[in-house]
């Protein structure tokens, strides 16, 4: 009597090819596609939005990451980390006025990792601007 739990040979081969194809994809590409599928079903899933924005930026799709961060700030308007990440995207895109406005809002909402802020490469474009030092001074750090 044949084992009913076994896949037919052709179905098993197709499954193996699919697994092999997925295994060959870079992790970042896999995550981008995976998180996009989740967001299609749950567009306000904050943790996935945060990860997707970061992954898009890592992939060099900073403007797309910015849109995701803007969406996250809309659904979590009092989240200091969401504002901080949005400020980083603005800084990467060399939009200093928006970056400083958003960074200030992050601090007002409670973002307090000033040591990280002072070293975060995403904010490199802001460091020489006097507003950066002023923000750090104003909140009693550095």
C-alpha positions, 0 to 999 in steps of 0.5 A: 500500500503506498504511503499517502504522506509522500509527495509525488516525485514531480511535486517534491521536485518543484518544492525543492526547486522553490526552496533552493531558489529562496535559499539563494536570495540575499537575506535583505531581498527576502525580508523586503518581500516578506515584510511587504506581504505582511504590510499588504495584509496589515498596513499599520503593523508598526514593528514591520514598518520600522524594519521595512523602512530600515531595510529599504534604506539599506538597499539604497531605496532611501526615498521609499524608506522615508515614505514608510517612516512617514507612515509610521509617524502618522500611525504612532505620532508620539513614538520618539523612535519613529520620529528619530528614524524619520529624522535620519531619513531626512538627513540622509536625503540632505533635507536638514530643515526637516531633519532638525525639525523631526529630530527635535520632535523626537527629543521632545517626545522622549528620545534620549540616546544622545550618545548614539545620536552623536555617533549615528552615521545617518546624521553625518550630514547634520553634524557641522550645522550649529543646530546639531550642537545646539540641540545636544546642548539644549537637552543637557548632553555633550 
